[in-house]
Amino acid sequence: MLTHYCDAGNRPRMTGKTSPDGKIVEFEFLDVAGSTQYGHMHHAVFTAIDVNHHSEEWTFLKGISRSRTL
């Protein structure tokens, strides 16, 4: 379970699933506390690159438009 404390003034929760090799954790939107008037984080992917590095990909949803942050 991931809770994102968003600058948009809400707290979306996401459930996570790990890839078979354990290197990727993908989080899917579950629900949100607070207003979604200004949008909310809807999806996230954490990828282990090596023991000291990882990458993150976040998807922000506002209305019907999505934006991705790498």
N, CA, C, O and CB atoms as a CASP TS submission, in Angstrom:
PFRMAT TS
TARGET T0000
AUTHOR 0000-0000-0000
METHOD Language model
MODEL 1
PARENT N/A
ATOM      1  N   MET     1       0.854  -1.171   0.000  1.00  0.00           N
ATOM      2  CA  MET     1       0.000   0.000   0.000  1.00  0.00           C
ATOM      3  C   MET     1       0.902   1.237   0.000  1.00  0.00           C
ATOM      4  O   MET     1       1.850   1.326   0.780  1.00  0.00           O
ATOM      5  CB  MET     1      -0.973  -0.004   1.231  1.00  0.00           C
ATOM      6  N   LEU     2       0.598   2.173  -0.871  1.00  0.00           N
ATOM      7  CA  LEU     2       1.314   3.432  -0.962  1.00  0.00           C
ATOM      8  C   LEU     2       0.301   4.553  -0.756  1.00  0.00           C
ATOM      9  O   LEU     2      -0.760   4.552  -1.381  1.00  0.00           O
ATOM     10  CB  LEU     2       2.058   3.574  -2.338  1.00  0.00           C
ATOM     11  N   THR     3       0.617   5.505   0.111  1.00  0.00           N
ATOM     12  CA  THR     3      -0.191   6.715   0.264  1.00  0.00           C
ATOM     13  C   THR     3       0.662   7.886  -0.173  1.00  0.00           C
ATOM     14  O   THR     3       1.752   8.098   0.358  1.00  0.00           O
ATOM     15  CB  THR     3      -0.699   6.898   1.741  1.00  0.00           C
ATOM     16  N   HIS     4       0.172   8.651  -1.142  1.00  0.00           N
ATOM     17  CA  HIS     4       0.884   9.830  -1.645  1.00  0.00           C
ATOM     18  C   HIS     4       0.262  11.070  -1.010  1.00  0.00           C
ATOM     19  O   HIS     4      -0.922  11.347  -1.197  1.00  0.00           O
ATOM     20  CB  HIS     4       0.824   9.910  -3.214  1.00  0.00           C
ATOM     21  N   TYR     5       1.073  11.813  -0.258  1.00  0.00           N
ATOM     22  CA  TYR     5       0.604  13.063   0.360  1.00  0.00           C
ATOM     23  C   TYR     5       0.856  14.175  -0.644  1.00  0.00           C
ATOM     24  O   TYR     5       1.962  14.707  -0.739  1.00  0.00           O
ATOM     25  CB  TYR     5       1.332  13.355   1.741  1.00  0.00           C
ATOM     26  N   CYS     6      -0.188  14.519  -1.394  1.00  0.00           N
ATOM     27  CA  CYS     6      -0.077  15.327  -2.600  1.00  0.00           C
ATOM     28  C   CYS     6      -0.159  16.826  -2.345  1.00  0.00           C
ATOM     29  O   CYS     6      -0.929  17.280  -1.499  1.00  0.00           O
ATOM     30  CB  CYS     6      -1.142  14.935  -3.559  1.00  0.00           C
ATOM     31  N   ASP     7       0.634  17.584  -3.079  1.00  0.00           N
ATOM     32  CA  ASP     7       0.544  19.051  -3.051  1.00  0.00           C
ATOM     33  C   ASP     7      -0.809  19.536  -3.556  1.00  0.00           C
ATOM     34  O   ASP     7      -1.179  20.688  -3.329  1.00  0.00           O
ATOM     35  CB  ASP     7       1.665  19.671  -3.893  1.00  0.00           C
ATOM     36  N   ALA     8      -1.549  18.666  -4.238  1.00  0.00           N
ATOM     37  CA  ALA     8      -2.887  19.031  -4.724  1.00  0.00           C
ATOM     38  C   ALA     8      -3.913  19.002  -3.585  1.00  0.00           C
ATOM     39  O   ALA     8      -5.085  19.312  -3.797  1.00  0.00           O
ATOM     40  CB  ALA     8      -3.327  18.075  -5.858  1.00  0.00           C
ATOM     41  N   GLY     9      -3.466  18.626  -2.364  1.00  0.00           N
ATOM     42  CA  GLY     9      -4.342  18.671  -1.206  1.00  0.00           C
ATOM     43  C   GLY     9      -5.140  17.411  -0.953  1.00  0.00           C
ATOM     44  O   GLY     9      -6.175  17.460  -0.289  1.00  0.00           O
ATOM     45  N   ASN    10      -4.678  16.278  -1.470  1.00  0.00           N
ATOM     46  CA  ASN    10      -5.387  15.019  -1.236  1.00  0.00           C
ATOM     47  C   ASN    10      -4.387  13.914  -0.923  1.00  0.00           C
ATOM     48  O   ASN    10      -3.177  14.136  -0.937  1.00  0.00           O
ATOM     49  CB  ASN    10      -6.251  14.636  -2.463  1.00  0.00           C
ATOM     50  N   ARG    11      -4.899  12.733  -0.643  1.00  0.00           N
ATOM     51  CA  ARG    11      -4.061  11.593  -0.297  1.00  0.00           C
ATOM     52  C   ARG    11      -4.541  10.346  -1.035  1.00  0.00           C
ATOM     53  O   ARG    11      -5.294   9.549  -0.475  1.00  0.00           O
ATOM     54  CB  ARG    11      -4.067  11.356   1.226  1.00  0.00           C
ATOM     55  N   PRO    12      -4.115  10.169  -2.280  1.00  0.00           N
ATOM     56  CA  PRO    12      -4.495   8.950  -2.988  1.00  0.00           C
ATOM     57  C   PRO    12      -3.749   7.737  -2.412  1.00  0.00           C
ATOM     58  O   PRO    12      -2.577   7.821  -2.046  1.00  0.00           O
ATOM     59  CB  PRO    12      -4.205   9.094  -4.500  1.00  0.00           C
ATOM     60  N   ARG    13      -4.464   6.618  -2.347  1.00  0.00           N
ATOM     61  CA  ARG    13      -3.853   5.357  -1.945  1.00  0.00           C
ATOM     62  C   ARG    13      -3.772   4.445  -3.158  1.00  0.00           C
ATOM     63  O   ARG    13      -4.670   4.425  -4.000  1.00  0.00           O
ATOM     64  CB  ARG    13      -4.654   4.683  -0.796  1.00  0.00           C
ATOM     65  N   MET    14      -2.679   3.690  -3.232  1.00  0.00           N
ATOM     66  CA  MET    14      -2.458   2.774  -4.340  1.00  0.00           C
ATOM     67  C   MET    14      -2.006   1.433  -3.801  1.00  0.00           C
ATOM     68  O   MET    14      -1.268   1.365  -2.818  1.00  0.00           O
ATOM     69  CB  MET    14      -1.425   3.341  -5.329  1.00  0.00           C
ATOM     70  N   THR    15      -2.450   0.373  -4.444  1.00  0.00           N
ATOM     71  CA  THR    15      -2.006  -0.971  -4.079  1.00  0.00           C
ATOM     72  C   THR    15      -0.874  -1.379  -5.008  1.00  0.00           C
ATOM     73  O   THR    15      -0.875  -1.044  -6.192  1.00  0.00           O
ATOM     74  CB  THR    15      -3.181  -1.995  -4.152  1.00  0.00           C
ATOM     75  N   GLY    16       0.094  -2.107  -4.458  1.00  0.00           N
ATOM     76  CA  GLY    16       1.276  -2.467  -5.230  1.00  0.00           C
ATOM     77  C   GLY    16       1.364  -3.934  -5.567  1.00  0.00           C
ATOM     78  O   GLY    16       0.899  -4.797  -4.821  1.00  0.00           O
ATOM     79  N   LYS    17       1.976  -4.200  -6.716  1.00  0.00           N
ATOM     80  CA  LYS    17       2.283  -5.568  -7.142  1.00  0.00           C
ATOM     81  C   LYS    17       3.731  -5.591  -7.602  1.00  0.00           C
ATOM     82  O   LYS    17       4.193  -4.686  -8.298  1.00  0.00           O
ATOM     83  CB  LYS    17       1.313  -6.056  -8.286  1.00  0.00           C
ATOM     84  N   THR    18       4.430  -6.626  -7.206  1.00  0.00           N
ATOM     85  CA  THR    18       5.840  -6.777  -7.558  1.00  0.00           C
ATOM     86  C   THR    18       5.978  -7.700  -8.765  1.00  0.00           C
ATOM     87  O   THR    18       5.268  -8.699  -8.881  1.00  0.00           O
ATOM     88  CB  THR    18       6.650  -7.327  -6.360  1.00  0.00           C
ATOM     89  N   SER    19       6.897  -7.352  -9.658  1.00  0.00           N
ATOM     90  CA  SER    19       7.162  -8.199 -10.827  1.00  0.00           C
ATOM     91  C   SER    19       7.791  -9.517 -10.366  1.00  0.00           C
ATOM     92  O   SER    19       8.343  -9.588  -9.268  1.00  0.00           O
ATOM     93  CB  SER    19       8.097  -7.468 -11.847  1.00  0.00           C
ATOM     94  N   PRO    20       7.710 -10.557 -11.197  1.00  0.00           N
ATOM     95  CA  PRO    20       8.277 -11.862 -10.819  1.00  0.00           C
ATOM     96  C   PRO    20       9.767 -11.811 -10.449  1.00  0.00           C
ATOM     97  O   PRO    20      10.220 -12.572  -9.593  1.00  0.00           O
ATOM     98  CB  PRO    20       8.087 -12.837 -11.954  1.00  0.00           C
ATOM     99  N   ASP    21      10.522 -10.922 -11.088  1.00  0.00           N
ATOM    100  CA  ASP    21      11.952 -10.831 -10.771  1.00  0.00           C
ATOM    101  C   ASP    21      12.235  -9.916  -9.579  1.00  0.00           C
ATOM    102  O   ASP    21      13.386  -9.794  -9.161  1.00  0.00           O
ATOM    103  CB  ASP    21      12.719 -10.334 -11.983  1.00  0.00           C
ATOM    104  N   GLY    22      11.202  -9.269  -9.026  1.00  0.00           N
ATOM    105  CA  GLY    22      11.350  -8.428  -7.850  1.00  0.00           C
ATOM    106  C   GLY    22      11.953  -7.056  -8.092  1.00  0.00           C
ATOM    107  O   GLY    22      12.223  -6.321  -7.142  1.00  0.00           O
ATOM    108  N   LYS    23      12.167  -6.702  -9.356  1.00  0.00           N
ATOM    109  CA  LYS    23      12.824  -5.433  -9.663  1.00  0.00           C
ATOM    110  C   LYS    23      11.852  -4.279  -9.902  1.00  0.00           C
ATOM    111  O   LYS    23      12.262  -3.118  -9.896  1.00  0.00           O
ATOM    112  CB  LYS    23      13.692  -5.600 -10.868  1.00  0.00           C
ATOM    113  N   ILE    24      10.583  -4.581 -10.110  1.00  0.00           N
ATOM    114  CA  ILE    24       9.597  -3.539 -10.407  1.00  0.00           C
ATOM    115  C   ILE    24       8.417  -3.674  -9.453  1.00  0.00           C
ATOM    116  O   ILE    24       7.881  -4.764  -9.253  1.00  0.00           O
ATOM    117  CB  ILE    24       9.120  -3.625 -11.886  1.00  0.00           C
ATOM    118  N   VAL    25       8.024  -2.549  -8.871  1.00  0.00           N
ATOM    119  CA  VAL    25       6.803  -2.502  -8.082  1.00  0.00           C
ATOM    120  C   VAL    25       5.879  -1.499  -8.759  1.00  0.00           C
ATOM    121  O   VAL    25       6.228  -0.329  -8.913  1.00  0.00           O
ATOM    122  CB  VAL    25       7.088  -2.110  -6.580  1.00  0.00           C
ATOM    123  N   GLU    26       4.697  -1.962  -9.164  1.00  0.00           N
ATOM    124  CA  GLU    26       3.733  -1.117  -9.860  1.00  0.00           C
ATOM    125  C   GLU    26       2.541  -0.878  -8.942  1.00  0.00           C
ATOM    126  O   GLU    26       1.963  -1.816  -8.392  1.00  0.00           O
ATOM    127  CB  GLU    26       3.280  -1.765 -11.205  1.00  0.00           C
ATOM    128  N   PHE    27       2.184   0.403  -8.785  1.00  0.00           N
ATOM    129  CA  PHE    27       1.092   0.788  -7.903  1.00  0.00           C
ATOM    130  C   PHE    27      -0.094   1.287  -8.712  1.00  0.00           C
ATOM    131  O   PHE    27       0.050   2.149  -9.579  1.00  0.00           O
ATOM    132  CB  PHE    27       1.551   1.861  -6.914  1.00  0.00           C
ATOM    133  N   GLU    28      -1.281   0.730  -8.417  1.00  0.00           N
ATOM    134  CA  GLU    28      -2.526   1.101  -9.080  1.00  0.00           C
ATOM    135  C   GLU    28      -3.428   1.846  -8.099  1.00  0.00           C
ATOM    136  O   GLU    28      -3.482   1.505  -6.917  1.00  0.00           O
ATOM    137  CB  GLU    28      -3.245  -0.150  -9.642  1.00  0.00           C
ATOM    138  N   PHE    29      -4.128   2.854  -8.588  1.00  0.00           N
ATOM    139  CA  PHE    29      -5.034   3.671  -7.785  1.00  0.00           C
ATOM    140  C   PHE    29      -6.094   2.808  -7.101  1.00  0.00           C
ATOM    141  O   PHE    29      -6.693   1.927  -7.719  1.00  0.00           O
ATOM    142  CB  PHE    29      -5.705   4.737  -8.659  1.00  0.00           C
ATOM    143  N   LEU    30      -6.313   3.080  -5.812  1.00  0.00           N
ATOM    144  CA  LEU    30      -7.350   2.402  -5.045  1.00  0.00           C
ATOM    145  C   LEU    30      -8.468   3.380  -4.681  1.00  0.00           C
ATOM    146  O   LEU    30      -9.631   3.172  -5.028  1.00  0.00           O
ATOM    147  CB  LEU    30      -6.753   1.767  -3.772  1.00  0.00           C
ATOM    148  N   ASP    31      -8.098   4.440  -3.981  1.00  0.00           N
ATOM    149  CA  ASP    31      -9.075   5.457  -3.588  1.00  0.00           C
ATOM    150  C   ASP    31      -8.327   6.731  -3.176  1.00  0.00           C
ATOM    151  O   ASP    31      -7.097   6.771  -3.174  1.00  0.00           O
ATOM    152  CB  ASP    31      -9.987   4.939  -2.419  1.00  0.00           C
ATOM    153  N   VAL    32      -9.089   7.756  -2.832  1.00  0.00           N
ATOM    154  CA  VAL    32      -8.464   9.033  -2.479  1.00  0.00           C
ATOM    155  C   VAL    32      -9.236   9.685  -1.343  1.00  0.00           C
ATOM    156  O   VAL    32     -10.465   9.631  -1.298  1.00  0.00           O
ATOM    157  CB  VAL    32      -8.404   9.977  -3.704  1.00  0.00           C
ATOM    158  N   ALA    33      -8.498  10.302  -0.425  1.00  0.00           N
ATOM    159  CA  ALA    33      -9.099  11.111   0.633  1.00  0.00           C
ATOM    160  C   ALA    33      -8.857  12.570   0.261  1.00  0.00           C
ATOM    161  O   ALA    33      -7.734  12.950  -0.069  1.00  0.00           O
ATOM    162  CB  ALA    33      -8.496  10.763   2.059  1.00  0.00           C
ATOM    163  N   GLY    34      -9.895  13.377   0.314  1.00  0.00           N
ATOM    164  CA  GLY    34      -9.767  14.782  -0.060  1.00  0.00           C
ATOM    165  C   GLY    34     -10.277  15.024  -1.466  1.00  0.00           C
ATOM    166  O   GLY    34     -10.694  14.102  -2.168  1.00  0.00           O
ATOM    167  N   SER    35     -10.234  16.269  -1.855  1.00  0.00           N
ATOM    168  CA  SER    35     -10.767  16.699  -3.146  1.00  0.00           C
ATOM    169  C   SER    35      -9.845  16.314  -4.299  1.00  0.00           C
ATOM    170  O   SER    35      -8.621  16.338  -4.168  1.00  0.00           O
ATOM    171  CB  SER    35     -10.990  18.202  -3.146  1.00  0.00           C
ATOM    172  N   THR    36     -10.454  15.958  -5.431  1.00  0.00           N
ATOM    173  CA  THR    36      -9.684  15.715  -6.655  1.00  0.00           C
ATOM    174  C   THR    36      -9.850  16.873  -7.641  1.00  0.00           C
ATOM    175  O   THR    36      -9.542  16.732  -8.824  1.00  0.00           O
ATOM    176  CB  THR    36     -10.122  14.390  -7.313  1.00  0.00           C
ATOM    177  N   GLN    37     -10.327  17.996  -7.161  1.00  0.00           N
ATOM    178  CA  GLN    37     -10.550  19.176  -8.014  1.00  0.00           C
ATOM    179  C   GLN    37      -9.299  19.555  -8.796  1.00  0.00           C
ATOM    180  O   GLN    37      -9.387  19.940  -9.962  1.00  0.00           O
ATOM    181  CB  GLN    37     -11.003  20.364  -7.165  1.00  0.00           C
ATOM    182  N   TYR    38      -8.147  19.450  -8.166  1.00  0.00           N
ATOM    183  CA  TYR    38      -6.902  19.836  -8.826  1.00  0.00           C
ATOM    184  C   TYR    38      -6.115  18.638  -9.343  1.00  0.00           C
ATOM    185  O   TYR    38      -4.953  18.776  -9.727  1.00  0.00           O
ATOM    186  CB  TYR    38      -6.044  20.631  -7.873  1.00  0.00           C
ATOM    187  N   GLY    39      -6.738  17.469  -9.356  1.00  0.00           N
ATOM    188  CA  GLY    39      -6.092  16.261  -9.843  1.00  0.00           C
ATOM    189  C   GLY    39      -5.505  15.437  -8.715  1.00  0.00           C
ATOM    190  O   GLY    39      -5.552  15.832  -7.550  1.00  0.00           O
ATOM    191  N   HIS    40      -4.950  14.281  -9.075  1.00  0.00           N
ATOM    192  CA  HIS    40      -4.333  13.399  -8.088  1.00  0.00           C
ATOM    193  C   HIS    40      -3.355  12.443  -8.769  1.00  0.00           C
ATOM    194  O   HIS    40      -3.459  12.176  -9.966  1.00  0.00           O
ATOM    195  CB  HIS    40      -5.412  12.608  -7.318  1.00  0.00           C
ATOM    196  N   MET    41      -2.413  11.938  -7.993  1.00  0.00           N
ATOM    197  CA  MET    41      -1.525  10.895  -8.490  1.00  0.00           C
ATOM    198  C   MET    41      -2.359   9.636  -8.666  1.00  0.00           C
ATOM    199  O   MET    41      -3.129   9.261  -7.782  1.00  0.00           O
ATOM    200  CB  MET    41      -0.313  10.651  -7.519  1.00  0.00           C
ATOM    201  N   HIS    42      -2.200   8.989  -9.807  1.00  0.00           N
ATOM    202  CA  HIS    42      -3.076   7.860 -10.142  1.00  0.00           C
ATOM    203  C   HIS    42      -2.326   6.542 -10.312  1.00  0.00           C
ATOM    204  O   HIS    42      -2.932   5.475 -10.209  1.00  0.00           O
ATOM    205  CB  HIS    42      -3.836   8.163 -11.407  1.00  0.00           C
ATOM    206  N   HIS    43      -1.033   6.595 -10.568  1.00  0.00           N
ATOM    207  CA  HIS    43      -0.274   5.383 -10.873  1.00  0.00           C
ATOM    208  C   HIS    43       1.199   5.674 -10.600  1.00  0.00           C
ATOM    209  O   HIS    43       1.654   6.804 -10.783  1.00  0.00           O
ATOM    210  CB  HIS    43      -0.499   4.921 -12.364  1.00  0.00           C
ATOM    211  N   ALA    44       1.939   4.669 -10.168  1.00  0.00           N
ATOM    212  CA  ALA    44       3.375   4.827  -9.940  1.00  0.00           C
ATOM    213  C   ALA    44       4.084   3.513 -10.220  1.00  0.00           C
ATOM    214  O   ALA    44       3.538   2.432  -9.998  1.00  0.00           O
ATOM    215  CB  ALA    44       3.660   5.299  -8.494  1.00  0.00           C
ATOM    216  N   VAL    45       5.313   3.629 -10.713  1.00  0.00           N
ATOM    217  CA  VAL    45       6.149   2.450 -10.959  1.00  0.00           C
ATOM    218  C   VAL    45       7.536   2.743 -10.401  1.00  0.00           C
ATOM    219  O   VAL    45       8.160   3.738 -10.770  1.00  0.00           O
ATOM    220  CB  VAL    45       6.216   2.091 -12.497  1.00  0.00           C
ATOM    221  N   PHE    46       8.015   1.880  -9.513  1.00  0.00           N
ATOM    222  CA  PHE    46       9.369   1.969  -8.983  1.00  0.00           C
ATOM    223  C   PHE    46      10.159   0.814  -9.585  1.00  0.00           C
ATOM    224  O   PHE    46       9.720  -0.335  -9.540  1.00  0.00           O
ATOM    225  CB  PHE    46       9.386   1.927  -7.404  1.00  0.00           C
ATOM    226  N   THR    47      11.326   1.121 -10.149  1.00  0.00           N
ATOM    227  CA  THR    47      12.157   0.102 -10.784  1.00  0.00           C
ATOM    228  C   THR    47      13.545   0.121 -10.160  1.00  0.00           C
ATOM    229  O   THR    47      14.203   1.161 -10.134  1.00  0.00           O
ATOM    230  CB  THR    47      12.242   0.329 -12.317  1.00  0.00           C
ATOM    231  N   ALA    48      13.992  -1.033  -9.654  1.00  0.00           N
ATOM    232  CA  ALA    48      15.338  -1.164  -9.108  1.00  0.00           C
ATOM    233  C   ALA    48      16.317  -1.297 -10.265  1.00  0.00           C
ATOM    234  O   ALA    48      16.185  -2.180 -11.112  1.00  0.00           O
ATOM    235  CB  ALA    48      15.442  -2.385  -8.143  1.00  0.00           C
ATOM    236  N   ILE    49      17.303  -0.404 -10.287  1.00  0.00           N
ATOM    237  CA  ILE    49      18.328  -0.440 -11.329  1.00  0.00           C
ATOM    238  C   ILE    49      19.526  -1.268 -10.844  1.00  0.00           C
ATOM    239  O   ILE    49      20.018  -2.146 -11.553  1.00  0.00           O
ATOM    240  CB  ILE    49      18.775   1.005 -11.712  1.00  0.00           C
ATOM    241  N   ASP    50      19.976  -0.972  -9.638  1.00  0.00           N
ATOM    242  CA  ASP    50      21.010  -1.749  -8.966  1.00  0.00           C
ATOM    243  C   ASP    50      20.834  -1.515  -7.468  1.00  0.00           C
ATOM    244  O   ASP    50      19.843  -0.912  -7.055  1.00  0.00           O
ATOM    245  CB  ASP    50      22.463  -1.344  -9.456  1.00  0.00           C
ATOM    246  N   VAL    51      21.774  -1.979  -6.647  1.00  0.00           N
ATOM    247  CA  VAL    51      21.588  -1.890  -5.194  1.00  0.00           C
ATOM    248  C   VAL    51      21.555  -0.452  -4.678  1.00  0.00           C
ATOM    249  O   VAL    51      21.068  -0.209  -3.574  1.00  0.00           O
ATOM    250  CB  VAL    51      22.691  -2.646  -4.492  1.00  0.00           C
ATOM    251  N   ASN    52      22.063   0.500  -5.452  1.00  0.00           N
ATOM    252  CA  ASN    52      22.114   1.894  -5.017  1.00  0.00           C
ATOM    253  C   ASN    52      21.221   2.840  -5.801  1.00  0.00           C
ATOM    254  O   ASN    52      21.185   4.032  -5.496  1.00  0.00           O
ATOM    255  CB  ASN    52      23.503   2.378  -5.100  1.00  0.00           C
ATOM    256  N   HIS    53      20.505   2.352  -6.795  1.00  0.00           N
ATOM    257  CA  HIS    53      19.730   3.238  -7.672  1.00  0.00           C
ATOM    258  C   HIS    53      18.365   2.645  -8.004  1.00  0.00           C
ATOM    259  O   HIS    53      18.192   1.430  -8.103  1.00  0.00           O
ATOM    260  CB  HIS    53      20.503   3.514  -8.965  1.00  0.00           C
ATOM    261  N   HIS    54      17.415   3.539  -8.168  1.00  0.00           N
ATOM    262  CA  HIS    54      16.094   3.137  -8.657  1.00  0.00           C
ATOM    263  C   HIS    54      15.524   4.280  -9.489  1.00  0.00           C
ATOM    264  O   HIS    54      15.997   5.413  -9.406  1.00  0.00           O
ATOM    265  CB  HIS    54      15.131   2.768  -7.472  1.00  0.00           C
ATOM    266  N   SER    55      14.516   3.980 -10.284  1.00  0.00           N
ATOM    267  CA  SER    55      13.807   5.018 -11.030  1.00  0.00           C
ATOM    268  C   SER    55      12.342   4.995 -10.609  1.00  0.00           C
ATOM    269  O   SER    55      11.830   3.976 -10.148  1.00  0.00           O
ATOM    270  CB  SER    55      13.952   4.810 -12.576  1.00  0.00           C
ATOM    271  N   GLU    56      11.685   6.123 -10.775  1.00  0.00           N
ATOM    272  CA  GLU    56      10.268   6.251 -10.447  1.00  0.00           C
ATOM    273  C   GLU    56       9.542   6.882 -11.623  1.00  0.00           C
ATOM    274  O   GLU    56      10.052   7.805 -12.259  1.00  0.00           O
ATOM    275  CB  GLU    56      10.063   7.091  -9.158  1.00  0.00           C
ATOM    276  N   GLU    57       8.363   6.383 -11.903  1.00  0.00           N
ATOM    277  CA  GLU    57       7.491   6.975 -12.920  1.00  0.00           C
ATOM    278  C   GLU    57       6.137   7.190 -12.258  1.00  0.00           C
ATOM    279  O   GLU    57       5.526   6.251 -11.747  1.00  0.00           O
ATOM    280  CB  GLU    57       7.372   6.055 -14.212  1.00  0.00           C
ATOM    281  N   TRP    58       5.675   8.437 -12.273  1.00  0.00           N
ATOM    282  CA  TRP    58       4.406   8.806 -11.640  1.00  0.00           C
ATOM    283  C   TRP    58       3.438   9.301 -12.695  1.00  0.00           C
ATOM    284  O   TRP    58       3.842  10.001 -13.624  1.00  0.00           O
ATOM    285  CB  TRP    58       4.617   9.884 -10.553  1.00  0.00           C
ATOM    286  N   THR    59       2.156   8.950 -12.568  1.00  0.00           N
ATOM    287  CA  THR    59       1.116   9.429 -13.464  1.00  0.00           C
ATOM    288  C   THR    59       0.126  10.259 -12.662  1.00  0.00           C
ATOM    289  O   THR    59      -0.475   9.780 -11.701  1.00  0.00           O
ATOM    290  CB  THR    59       0.403   8.250 -14.179  1.00  0.00           C
ATOM    291  N   PHE    60      -0.034  11.524 -13.077  1.00  0.00           N
ATOM    292  CA  PHE    60      -0.946  12.470 -12.438  1.00  0.00           C
ATOM    293  C   PHE    60      -2.186  12.592 -13.306  1.00  0.00           C
ATOM    294  O   PHE    60      -2.079  12.802 -14.514  1.00  0.00           O
ATOM    295  CB  PHE    60      -0.269  13.864 -12.224  1.00  0.00           C
ATOM    296  N   LEU    61      -3.354  12.464 -12.706  1.00  0.00           N
ATOM    297  CA  LEU    61      -4.611  12.497 -13.444  1.00  0.00           C
ATOM    298  C   LEU    61      -5.419  13.722 -13.024  1.00  0.00           C
ATOM    299  O   LEU    61      -5.679  13.936 -11.840  1.00  0.00           O
ATOM    300  CB  LEU    61      -5.422  11.198 -13.207  1.00  0.00           C
ATOM    301  N   LYS    62      -5.811  14.522 -14.017  1.00  0.00           N
ATOM    302  CA  LYS    62      -6.689  15.671 -13.769  1.00  0.00           C
ATOM    303  C   LYS    62      -7.768  15.636 -14.832  1.00  0.00           C
ATOM    304  O   LYS    62      -7.490  15.814 -16.018  1.00  0.00           O
ATOM    305  CB  LYS    62      -5.898  17.043 -13.793  1.00  0.00           C
ATOM    306  N   GLY    63      -9.011  15.404 -14.401  1.00  0.00           N
ATOM    307  CA  GLY    63     -10.098  15.266 -15.383  1.00  0.00           C
ATOM    308  C   GLY    63      -9.803  14.052 -16.242  1.00  0.00           C
ATOM    309  O   GLY    63      -9.633  12.945 -15.731  1.00  0.00           O
ATOM    310  N   ILE    64      -9.743  14.262 -17.542  1.00  0.00           N
ATOM    311  CA  ILE    64      -9.462  13.143 -18.443  1.00  0.00           C
ATOM    312  C   ILE    64      -8.022  13.176 -18.971  1.00  0.00           C
ATOM    313  O   ILE    64      -7.630  12.311 -19.754  1.00  0.00           O
ATOM    314  CB  ILE    64     -10.443  13.159 -19.615  1.00  0.00           C
ATOM    315  N   SER    65      -7.229  14.176 -18.542  1.00  0.00           N
ATOM    316  CA  SER    65      -5.855  14.238 -19.041  1.00  0.00           C
ATOM    317  C   SER    65      -4.892  13.657 -18.017  1.00  0.00           C
ATOM    318  O   SER    65      -5.075  13.804 -16.808  1.00  0.00           O
ATOM    319  CB  SER    65      -5.464  15.687 -19.380  1.00  0.00           C
ATOM    320  N   ARG    66      -3.865  12.999 -18.528  1.00  0.00           N
ATOM    321  CA  ARG    66      -2.819  12.402 -17.699  1.00  0.00           C
ATOM    322  C   ARG    66      -1.503  13.043 -18.045  1.00  0.00           C
ATOM    323  O   ARG    66      -1.251  13.393 -19.197  1.00  0.00           O
ATOM    324  CB  ARG    66      -2.746  10.870 -17.888  1.00  0.00           C
ATOM    325  N   SER    67      -0.656  13.196 -17.032  1.00  0.00           N
ATOM    326  CA  SER    67       0.712  13.611 -17.300  1.00  0.00           C
ATOM    327  C   SER    67       1.639  12.676 -16.547  1.00  0.00           C
ATOM    328  O   SER    67       1.337  12.247 -15.433  1.00  0.00           O
ATOM    329  CB  SER    67       0.952  15.098 -16.890  1.00  0.00           C
ATOM    330  N   ARG    68       2.770  12.365 -17.165  1.00  0.00           N
ATOM    331  CA  ARG    68       3.721  11.446 -16.560  1.00  0.00           C
ATOM    332  C   ARG    68       4.966  12.210 -16.154  1.00  0.00           C
ATOM    333  O   ARG    68       5.433  13.100 -16.864  1.00  0.00           O
ATOM    334  CB  ARG    68       4.076  10.297 -17.526  1.00  0.00           C
ATOM    335  N   THR    69       5.494  11.841 -14.989  1.00  0.00           N
ATOM    336  CA  THR    69       6.737  12.414 -14.493  1.00  0.00           C
ATOM    337  C   THR    69       7.711  11.267 -14.291  1.00  0.00           C
ATOM    338  O   THR    69       7.410  10.285 -13.612  1.00  0.00           O
ATOM    339  CB  THR    69       6.518  13.224 -13.164  1.00  0.00           C
ATOM    340  N   LEU    70       8.881  11.410 -14.895  1.00  0.00           N
ATOM    341  CA  LEU    70       9.903  10.371 -14.763  1.00  0.00           C
ATOM    342  C   LEU    70      10.960  10.822 -13.794  1.00  0.00           C
ATOM    343  O   LEU    70      11.916  10.090 -13.539  1.00  0.00           O
ATOM    344  CB  LEU    70      10.533  10.033 -16.121  1.00  0.00           C
TER
END
